[in-house]
Structures are given as C-alpha cells and as structure tokens.
Amino acid sequence: MNVMHSPTTPITGGGSQPDLSKLNSEDKESLVTFRKRKHPMPDQPCECSYEIKEIRGELTRMTSMLEKYVETNQNIINQMQESITEVKTQLTDLKTSNEKAINLIQDNLGEAKAQISEIKSTSISMQIEQNIIKTHVTQLESKITFGKNKLSKLETQVCQKSMLTPSVSSTSQSYINEEMIRELKERNERDKNIIIVGLPEHITSNIAERLSKDEFAVMNVTSAVAIDIPKPTRVFRIGKFIPGKTRRVKICFDAAGPAKQLLRITSTSEITTNNMTYQTCDNYSNLTISKSRLTFFYLNARSIRKLGKFDELKCIIQSISTTIHVILLTETWIANESQAQEFQLPNYTHYYNFRTDKRGGGVSDFVHNNLKHNISESIYLDGNNYLWISLEKYALEVGVIYHPGDTNYKKFVEVYDGQLQQRKRSIVFGDFNIDLLTKENQSKQYKELLNEAGYRLLNKINKKYSTRDSTTRKSILDHVCSNLKNNDFHMAIINSPMTDHKQIYFEMKKFKPAPKIRKKFDAIDYSKLYTSIETAKLDPMNSDYTIFENTIKHHITKCKVTKNKILNLPQDEWIHNEIISEINKRNQLWTELKKQPDNEALKIDFKEKRDYTAKLIQTTKNTFYYKEFIKCTKKPKKMWKIINNLANNKNIEHELASRGHLAATETVVAILENKRPKLYRMTNRFDPRANPSNWIIQVPTSLQSCRIVYTTEYHRRSSGALKSFQVKQPAATTMKTHK
C-alpha cells in the first residue's frame, strides 16, 4: 500500500517531510547522533592500530624501567642504611676510645699531682736536713774554737816547760818541726796522685812493654773522664808482679789540680771508656785505616767554587784506600741552588745549606749511596749554617755546623744547644771559630755546654793536633764531638796546603742493629681446608643447620697450623723531618714577629712560610697515601690497613677460634654454600663472584635462629681474595626462606 505524503510548501514549510537543506541552529544540535558508525571495510585493520600498539609497548617498557628504577633505589637505600649502621658503630668506637683517652689523662693528672706532692715533701725534708746541717756546722765551729783555745793553752804550757828545760826543748822542737814539714810535703805529693783499681794488667815478661801498655790504658781512662787532663809524669803498679793477679795503678801528676778534677768528676758521674786513637800525617797513604768502620772526611774548603778545588777533593777521596761514607765541607761559599747542583760526586748524594744574605759561609754533606740516609734538619739562622743528616742503619745523626766568629755567640749557643738536646745518637763536625787551646770564657762556656748536653769533644787538646796553623799561633777551631758511649774512634789530622785549615779523617765503630723479633701465631692451611671440606659427607637434604655449622668448625680446627712472623719495625708515616723543620721555621718567624709587630717584611715572610707549611703538609700527606695505595694494587690486606689508619679504626686481631670468625677462600665458600641445606639456598649452584648481593642469608628461627652473614670486606684484610662469614645470634627473630 502506497502512502502518499503531502508535499511541503516552500513558503510555509508545512508538510510531513522536512527540508534538510534548510535547518536552524537548534535543529542542527537536536539532529546530531552519537551512534558508532561501522567501518566500511571491517576485514582490514585501522590506520591508528599500529600507533596504539607502539604506545602500549612504550608504556610497558616505561613501567618496567620504573620498576627496575624502584628496585635499584631500594637496593641503594639498603646499602646506605648498612653504611650508616657501620658509621654509627665506628662513632661508638671513637667515643669509647675518647673516653679511654680522657680516663688515661685523668690518671696521668693524678700521678702528676702525686709526684708534685712527693716533690713538696722532699723539698720540706731537704729544708729540715739543711737546718740540721746548719746546726752541725755551728757545733763544729764551736768545737774548732774550743780546740784552738786548747791549743793555745798547750802552747803556753810548752813555752813554760821550755823555759825550765831549754836544751831538751830546742832539740825536740826542731825534731817536731822536721816531722811536720815532712808530713806536709807528703800530703802535697799525695794530692798530686790517684790510684786506679781494676785496670787489666797485661801478662808479659817485658817490664817496659807492660809500662807502655799501662800508660796507654791510663790515658784512655783519663781522656774518657775529662778531655783536658794532662799526661801524668809517672804511672806504675803497686806491689810485686804476680801472673794472674791485677795490681793497683798509681798515677802521678805535676800538680794537684788534675787529680782533684778526676776525683770530682768520677764521684758524680759514670766513666765511659772510649778507645780513642790519634794521628797526624801529610800523606793520605799513611792513614791508619781499619776495616768495618764508618768513615768520615772533613774539610774547611774556603770556597769549593774556586777553580780546581773540587777536582782536588775528588783526587783526595780516590787516594784514600777505603770507602769514605760521609764527606763534610764547611765554608763552601755556594750562593744558590744552581751552584749547588754543579758539585756532584759519583755514587754520593749532595746535601747543602748556603747563605742567603751575603757572600761566604755554607756547609755541604756528601753521603754514600750504600747507606740509607735522609735529611734531618737544615737551617740558616743569624749567619750560622746547621745541617743534619740521618743514617738509618746506624741510628745516627751526623751534623755539620759553621759558626763564623763575627755572629752573635749567645744566639748561636741557644740554637746549637737545642739541636744537641734533641738527638739521642749523633756526631758533629764543624768550624766553630772557638779555640780549644785557649782558656777564655767563651771556650769554657762552650765546653760546659757540651758536657751538660751529654757530649764530649773528641779532639786531642794539644798543639800537636791543632787544626789551623798561622805564622803567630796554633789553634783548634775545627771540632768533632759526640754523645756516643763505649765506642772506638780514630782521628787523623792531615796537613795540606789546600786551605789554611787542616783536614780530618775520622773512623767510628759500626753500630749493629737489633735482631728481628719473631712471633708465633695460628693460621689456616686453606688448601688442606679445601680438600677436607670437599670430601666432607654433608647431606644437602638434611635441614638441621647445627650439623652443618659443627662440621665447618671441626674442619677449621683440623686445618689450623702454627706459623712464625717477623715483627718488622714501624713504617715511616707521612710526617717527616722536613715538615717538622718547616714548622719550626714558621714558629721562629712567629716569635720574631711578636717581638717586632710593625715589621712589614717580617709579616710577609711569616705569611709565606705559614701558607707554604700548610700546603706542604697537605701535599705530603696526599702524595704519601697515593703512593701507598699504588703499592697495594693487588694487596688487599695492606690496603685495608691503610684504610683503617685513615678512618682511625682499631686493628683487629684475626684470632678465629676465640671470636668465632670462620675464614675460607672463595672456593671453600662455594663448596660450603653448595653443601648447605637446600631449604635455605637462594640458587641451586653458588658462585661467589656472580652475585655478591645474594651473600646475605637469614635462617629461620626454628633452626637455632642462626644468621650467617657472608661479607666481602671483613677478612679481606687478612688474606688476598678472602671471603668470610660469621655465626652470631640475631637481635630479633627474623624469618626469610628462599625456595
């Protein structure tokens, strides 16, 4: 059936069919539909599907990356927490060490207070004793006056008797006077003599030979006690010669002074017998040379820069038939570093100290490279040159000093005395411009300074052994002194026209170093431990962890061995003598600056020295530890020792049995991990190098709540590529199982 619709009129717009070509704005919105249109070709994919897949892929990758990032952050946080705990433990250790140090200081303060109280009590007792002595002195004076009165009474009585019997009294009086004169003469003669007991007597039938040997031994003893003692007029033994019996020796002098001086010194100090021999010559081949001695050659050069003088020195060294270990020069007249570098001897190291303000002066040391040596101190101060070299093998410091006569003597004495007091074993050469042959106040003060510092002059105080001869006088201006005791020395004074000063050849007995100390300690034979654990019958299916732990302990104790270790001397740290010397120089400038605060040049010098010293300390420390780390490239034990020193950690003794630490190599750890009960493994096969993060394993609390912690750093300090683990009770019961 057809349905006819009335047409629409274009004018009115009526009718049943709307005109879609002409729509209002309201009609447009009402006619919009949201129905999904079908794809004209459903079998073919849409163009945007590839982009959607790519977006989805990117999203999955980003999510995976974010997950990995979260995991890595979590691992880093865990590591940071572990390091924080380690730092906390180290801080607690530091606190405990500081507390111990404070307690020690308090104890020392208590001891110091006790010593002060003892000193006070002794001073009080000394005052009481002095008062007692004063009372005794007054009593003695009263007794002396009483004796004088009695003598006067006796004299009056004798006079009265002489009046009665004149003939008898005259003869008796003359006899008494003769006896008194004889007694006084004998007393004066006895004051000039001393007796030595215990001096070895040589067994020989020749009387002259015995006397000469006795005189030589007596001279050694007297020179050891006091250097300026003259030669005795007579030396002889008391009593009859009997082989095997030592007689006393009587020594006679011209005057009573030497005998009193010897008795005074020996009553207050110990005698150190030093065998000292002397020689004068003008030919180097005539030098008395002994084997196994430390040799020195000293020369006042009077400008080594003068043409031909250094070549002559080379010839002198070559002409001496033994190796000269140390060559010492004064008055080198070197003015700067470049000039000093010009003077080098083959197989010697040149140390020098020169003037910086005027011409002349300067000292040098040429040390043979067969000796281990380094510079100890080098100072130029107030016109004086001081240079000290340390010989490590002999535990000896060798000094060379130049003191011109026109500088301040008091300042020189202060500095020189401080240097002598600092050194335990030393020998000093130098031109001091102090004549030991004179009895001037300066010479006496100089000798007293050496005696108070524990040094003695080794020069022979005799014009025959003078070190400088002029047309008018002989003098000893070049000195050798030492604080060594019980040593053998030989000194030769060599006449030469090279300079106006004579040369000195000096020998010293070698110093034997102390023997090395050996210590026994327990260690583990890791190869034996490896084979022992490899053959151990452990059932991985057995979940009893105590069996596994006891088996490990049994094999550790079974493979222990005893070893010997040489305790080496402590190694040199980065703080050395150069730094100390620079600090001392800075302090000296500081004291001078306090005295002269308005001196601008001194301020600049002090600031430069202060900055240089600070920089020197920092750079020396950095270079020292850098070199030490380079040395320990494949030595983890030494590297961990350096790290502990830097971190101020305690040195841990690796006594495995006492502390429960079980040490093994990587292979042993791998075997143990593979033989551990499978219930607590993280992987089927254990590789210690593959995944170190899996080395922390916690065991359930039902099996004794043990926690075995494998560490990669604790026992690396005790062996090369060592891994270790420790059995200990956990702080809280934690359970973590790995399938």
C-alpha positions, 0 to 999 in steps of 0.5 A, spaced: 500 500 500 502 506 497 502 512 502 502 518 499 505 524 503 503 531 502 508 535 499 511 541 503 510 548 501 516 552 500 513 558 503 510 555 509 514 549 510 508 545 512 508 538 510 510 531 513 517 531 510 522 536 512 527 540 508 534 538 510 537 543 506 534 548 510 535 547 518 536 552 524 541 552 529 537 548 534 535 543 529 542 542 527 544 540 535 537 536 536 539 532 529 546 530 531 547 522 533 552 519 537 551 512 534 558 508 532 558 508 525 561 501 522 567 501 518 566 500 511 571 495 510 571 491 517 576 485 514 582 490 514 585 493 520 585 501 522 590 506 520 591 508 528 592 500 530 599 500 529 600 507 533 596 504 539 600 498 539 607 502 539 604 506 545 602 500 549 609 497 548 612 504 550 608 504 556 610 497 558 617 498 557 616 505 561 613 501 567 618 496 567 624 501 567 620 504 573 620 498 576 627 496 575 628 504 577 624 502 584 628 496 585 635 499 584 633 505 589 631 500 594 637 496 593 641 503 594 637 505 600 639 498 603 646 499 602 646 506 605 642 504 611 648 498 612 653 504 611 650 508 616 649 502 621 657 501 620 658 509 621 654 509 627 658 503 630 665 506 628 662 513 632 661 508 638 668 506 637 671 513 637 667 515 643 669 509 647 676 510 645 675 518 647 673 516 653 679 511 654 683 517 652 680 522 657 680 516 663 688 515 661 689 523 662 685 523 668 690 518 671 696 521 668 693 528 672 693 524 678 700 521 678 702 528 676 699 531 682 702 525 686 709 526 684 708 534 685 706 532 692 712 527 693 716 533 690 713 538 696 715 533 701 722 532 699 723 539 698 720 540 706 725 534 708 731 537 704 729 544 708 729 540 715 736 536 713 739 543 711 737 546 718 740 540 721 746 541 717 746 548 719 746 546 726 752 541 725 756 546 722 755 551 728 757 545 733 763 544 729 765 551 729 764 551 736 768 545 737 774 548 732 774 554 737 774 550 743 780 546 740 784 552 738 783 555 745 786 548 747 791 549 743 793 555 745 793 553 752 798 547 750 802 552 747 803 556 753 804 550 757 810 548 752 813 555 752 813 554 760 816 547 760 821 550 755 823 555 759 825 550 765 828 545 760 831 549 754 836 544 751 831 538 751 826 543 748 830 546 742 832 539 740 825 536 740 822 542 737 826 542 731 825 534 731 817 536 731 818 541 726 822 536 721 816 531 722 811 536 720 814 539 714 815 532 712 808 530 713 806 536 709 810 535 703 807 528 703 800 530 703 802 535 697 805 529 693 799 525 695 794 530 692 798 530 686 796 522 685 790 517 684 790 510 684 786 506 679 783 499 681 781 494 676 785 496 670 787 489 666 794 488 667 797 485 661 801 478 662 808 479 659 815 478 661 817 485 658 817 490 664 817 496 659 812 493 654 807 492 660 809 500 662 807 502 655 801 498 655 799 501 662 800 508 660 796 507 654 790 504 658 791 510 663 790 515 658 784 512 655 781 512 662 783 519 663 781 522 656 774 518 657 773 522 664 775 529 662 778 531 655 783 536 658 787 532 663 794 532 662 799 526 661 801 524 668 809 524 669 809 517 672 804 511 672 806 504 675 803 498 679 803 497 686 806 491 689 810 485 686 808 482 679 804 476 680 801 472 673 794 472 674 793 477 679 791 485 677 795 490 681 793 497 683 795 503 678 798 509 681 798 515 677 802 521 678 801 528 676 805 535 676 800 538 680 794 537 684 789 540 680 788 534 675 787 529 680 782 533 684 778 534 677 778 526 676 776 525 683 770 530 682 768 528 676 768 520 677 764 521 684 758 524 680 758 521 674 759 514 670 766 513 666 765 511 659 771 508 656 772 510 649 778 507 645 780 513 642 786 513 637 790 519 634 794 521 628 797 526 624 800 525 617 801 529 610 800 523 606 793 520 605 797 513 604 799 513 611 792 513 614 791 508 619 785 505 616 781 499 619 776 495 616 768 495 618 768 502 620 764 508 618 768 513 615 768 520 615 772 526 611 772 533 613 774 539 610 774 547 611 774 548 603 774 556 603 770 556 597 769 549 593 767 554 587 774 556 586 777 553 580 780 546 581 778 545 588 773 540 587 777 536 582 782 536 588 777 533 593 775 528 588 783 526 587 783 526 595 777 521 596 780 516 590 787 516 594 784 514 600 784 506 600 777 505 603 770 507 602 769 514 605 761 514 607 760 521 609 764 527 606 763 534 610 765 541 607 764 547 611 765 554 608 763 552 601 761 559 599 755 556 594 750 562 593 744 558 590 741 552 588 744 552 581 751 552 584 749 547 588 747 542 583 754 543 579 758 539 585 756 532 584 760 526 586 759 519 583 755 514 587 754 520 593 748 524 594 749 532 595 746 535 601 747 543 602 745 549 606 748 556 603 747 563 605 742 567 603 744 574 605 751 575 603 757 572 600 761 566 604 759 561 609 755 554 607 756 547 609 755 541 604 754 533 606 756 528 601 753 521 603 754 514 600 749 511 596 750 504 600 747 507 606 740 509 607 740 516 609 735 522 609 735 529 611 734 531 618 734 538 619 737 544 615 737 551 617 740 558 616 739 562 622 743 569 624 749 567 619 750 560 622 749 554 617 746 547 621 745 541 617 743 534 619 743 528 616 740 521 618 743 514 617 738 509 618 742 503 619 746 506 624 741 510 628 745 516 627 745 523 626 751 526 623 751 534 623 755 539 620 755 546 623 759 553 621 759 558 626 763 564 623 766 568 629 763 575 627 755 572 629 752 573 635 755 567 640 749 567 645 744 566 639 748 561 636 749 557 643 741 557 644 740 554 637 746 549 637 744 547 644 737 545 642 739 541 636 744 537 641 738 536 646 734 533 641 738 527 638 739 521 642 745 518 637 749 523 633 756 526 631 758 533 629 763 536 625 764 543 624 768 550 624 766 553 630 771 559 630 772 557 638 779 555 640 780 549 644 787 551 646 785 557 649 782 558 656 777 564 655 770 564 657 767 563 651 771 556 650 769 554 657 762 556 656 762 552 650 765 546 653 760 546 659 755 546 654 757 540 651 758 536 657 751 538 660 748 536 653 751 529 654 757 530 649 764 530 649 769 533 644 773 528 641 779 532 639 786 531 642 787 538 646 794 539 644 798 543 639 800 537 636 793 536 633 791 543 632 787 544 626 789 551 623 796 553 623 798 561 622 805 564 622 803 567 630 799 561 633 796 554 633 789 553 634 783 548 634 777 551 631 775 545 627 771 540 632 768 533 632 764 531 638 759 526 640 754 523 645 756 516 643 758 511 649 763 505 649 765 506 642 772 506 638 774 512 634 780 514 630 782 521 628 787 523 623 789 530 622 792 531 615 796 537 613 795 540 606 796 546 603 789 546 600 786 551 605 789 554 611 785 549 615 787 542 616 783 536 614 780 530 618 779 523 617 775 520 622 773 512 623 767 510 628 765 503 630 759 500 626 753 500 630 749 493 629 742 493 629 737 489 633 735 482 631 728 481 628 723 479 633 719 473 631 712 471 633 708 465 633 701 465 631 695 460 628 693 460 621 689 456 616 692 451 611 686 453 606 688 448 601 688 442 606 681 446 608 679 445 601 680 438 600 677 436 607 671 440 606 670 437 599 670 430 601 666 432 607 659 427 607 654 433 608 647 431 606 644 437 602 637 434 604 638 434 611 635 441 614 638 441 621 643 447 620 647 445 627 650 439 623 652 443 618 655 449 622 659 443 627 662 440 621 665 447 618 668 448 625 671 441 626 674 442 619 677 449 621 680 446 627 683 440 623 686 445 618 689 450 623 697 450 623 702 454 627 706 459 623 712 464 625 712 472 623 717 477 623 715 483 627 718 488 622 719 495 625 714 501 624 713 504 617 715 511 616 708 515 616 707 521 612 710 526 617 717 527 616 723 531 618 722 536 613 715 538 615 717 538 622 723 543 620 718 547 616 714 548 622 719 550 626 721 555 621 714 558 621 714 558 629 721 562 629 718 567 624 712 567 629 716 569 635 720 574 631 714 577 629 711 578 636 717 581 638 717 586 632 709 587 630 710 593 625 715 589 621 712 589 614 717 584 611 717 580 617 709 579 616 710 577 609 715 572 610 711 569 616 705 569 611 709 565 606 712 560 610 705 559 614 701 558 607 707 554 604 707 549 611 700 548 610 700 546 603 706 542 604 703 538 609 697 537 605 701 535 599 705 530 603 700 527 606 696 526 599 702 524 595 704 519 601 697 515 601 697 515 593 703 512 593 701 507 598 695 505 595 699 504 588 703 499 592 697 495 594 694 494 587 693 487 588 694 487 596 688 487 599 690 486 606 695 492 606 690 496 603 685 495 608 690 497 613 691 503 610 684 504 610 683 503 617 689 508 619 685 513 615 678 512 618 682 511 625 679 504 626 682 499 631 686 493 628 683 487 629 686 481 631 684 475 626 684 470 632 678 465 629 677 460 634 676 465 640 671 470 636 668 465 632 670 468 625 670 462 620 675 464 614 675 460 607 677 462 600 672 463 595 672 456 593 671 453 600 665 458 600 662 455 594 663 448 596 660 450 603 654 454 600 653 448 595 653 443 601 648 447 605 641 445 606 637 446 600 631 449 604 635 455 605 639 456 598 637 462 594 640 458 587 641 451 586 649 452 584 653 458 588 658 462 585 661 467 589 663 472 584 656 472 580 652 475 585 655 478 591 648 481 593 645 474 594 651 473 600 646 475 605 642 469 608 637 469 614 635 462 617 629 461 620 628 461 627 626 454 628 633 452 626 637 455 632 635 462 629 642 462 626 644 468 621 650 467 617 652 473 614 657 472 608 661 479 607 666 481 602 670 486 606 671 483 613 677 478 612 679 481 606 684 484 610 687 478 612 688 474 606 688 476 598 681 474 595 678 472 602 671 471 603 668 470 610 662 469 614 660 469 621 655 465 626 652 470 631 645 470 634 640 475 631 637 481 635 630 479 633 627 473 630 627 474 623 624 469 618 626 469 610 626 462 606 628 462 599 625 456 595 
